[in-house]
């Protein structure tokens, strides 16, 4: 009887501990670096893993670089082999926090601050993000601007006029209670 009580206590405390975790393995990140009059430079990754801890507002995300899909297969190949070097740098990660997070008032706009790591470099990011909650789901959406040189990504001069200096990154995570 004592062992059964201990087992139940462990299960209950474990589920209480994890009540603040929301996760997805199907998050979406888009980026666009198009320049008018040239071919669209745009990709989507729909297999991003993200987790939000609603106890403290910490957020983390991981995107495999080879998960980004372009309309043009040759562009995707150049992106992976020549620019982002995905065999050497296979993932991008973000680890941060929702500033002044209030677990009792989840549904609002927050400042998201953290570190984006890509191509062997890390950069502090600060952007606005909107959270919405329904049932056991929390959605997070955000957009921010970054630049290739922030992550030591070299754009050859022959194509530099075809790729925007500012790259628009947007994300949409629909997180489910873990």
Secondary structure by P-SEA (a helix, b strand, c coil): caaaaaaaaaaaaaaaaaccbbbbcbbbbbbbbcccccccccccccbbbbbbccccbbbbbbbcccccccccaaaaaaaaccccccccccbbbbbbbccccccccccbbbbbbbbbbcccbbbbbbbbbbbbbcccbbbbbbcccccccccccccccccccccccbbbbbbbbbcccc
